[in-house]
Amino acid sequence: MKTLKLMMATATALAGLWGAAAPAQAQQLVVATFGGKSPEHMREHIFDAFTADTGIKVEQVIVPGKMLAGMQAQQETGNVQWDLTTSISASDFATMSARGYLADLPADVRTILEKDYAVVRPNGFANKRGALLIVCNKKAVDACPTTAAEFLDVDKFPGTRFMPSFQFLEALAFGAYASGVPADKVFPLDLDRAIAALEKLRPTIAQFYDNSTTARQLLSSGEVQMGLLWNGIPPQILGEGNVNVDLAVSWDGAVTYNQYTVVYKNSPNQDSAWTFIKWLDAHPDNLAAFANADGTDTANKAAFALQSPEIQAWSPESDHGATTVEVDTEWYMGAGEIKDRIDAFWKSYIN
């Protein structure tokens, strides 16, 4: 009984910490988002225009790397304070969907989205494509790995590494491919093999990052020499002329994935959330301006056509002349007890 009371008290405290938003009000939308410069870009190119058109005020709650933990605490205590997230990882989407944290798309919203997006699920839609690829600072090492197998060879390619703290499916998929599993055989996942590959890397991992600003600082400072980084960040680094970084990039074994826009079940402002999704679909120019500023592409067909050629060139949809691996969230959601093993492994791995 004492253990149960402690668990409930802890969940309540977490809900208060991660749901630190203003109380729900009419004509409001609370958006949980990652850090870095994305919140600023969203405000400038999307949220201000949305508020001007609709009168709905948008509050952004910045919770990098804590989206899943925060929503779990809110759902378990019955105190949901976030309404929407514009872009969660494939891993988080799979977990939240399996746990029932996501609201189903209304029929009219789904009909609108299916015209402009390739992947529309019952409880979310893929708002953009992403890739986790190998980067290496040539100024910091004698030789950079050019393949996933070389990245896994910590003896021939020594150096400190990093990877995201919350993309466990992507990391496991990369590990499986780097260990020699053909790209089209990575899923269903040989979990023991994938874990063994990641364990080889673990002594070299200096940091797990949860936002692009931190990742860039780690490379610039020299604390990290190489790692797995989101595809939208290398062109920004290459364009900055940072004297401390000469970036090499490899798409071999790059793990590609969808990122999802979701509305949370039992959220206080769901009507505002559906209004926002419909508004955004009707304003591809705003979406393209945000994506260009953020250095990423969008899965909205009309908005992608408006993006700069430089951004389009770094999209995982472009041909990079290398073998890539696609994350299979459907496999994960139906993986049964394996999900528990994955969750336990990742919690231990990043701590």
Buried (B, 14 or more C-beta within 10 A) or exposed (E): EEEEEEEEEEBBEBBBEBBEBEEBEEEBBBBBBBBBBBBEBBBBBBBEBBBEEBEBBBBBBBBBBBBBBBBBBBBBBEBBBBBBBBBBBBBBBBBBBBBEBBBEBBEEBBEBBEEBBEBBBEBBBBBBBBBBBBBBBBBBBEEBBBBBBBBBBBEEBBBBBBBBBBBBBBBBBBBBBBBEBEBEEBBEBBBEBBBEBBEBBEEBBBBBBBBBBBBBBBBBEEEBBBBBBBBBBBBBBBEEEBEEBBBBBBBBBBBBBBBBBBBBBEBBBBBBBBBBBBBBBEBBEBBBBBBBBBBBBBBBEBBBEBBEEEBEEBBBEEEBEBBBBBBBBEBBBEBEEBBEBBEEBBEEBBE
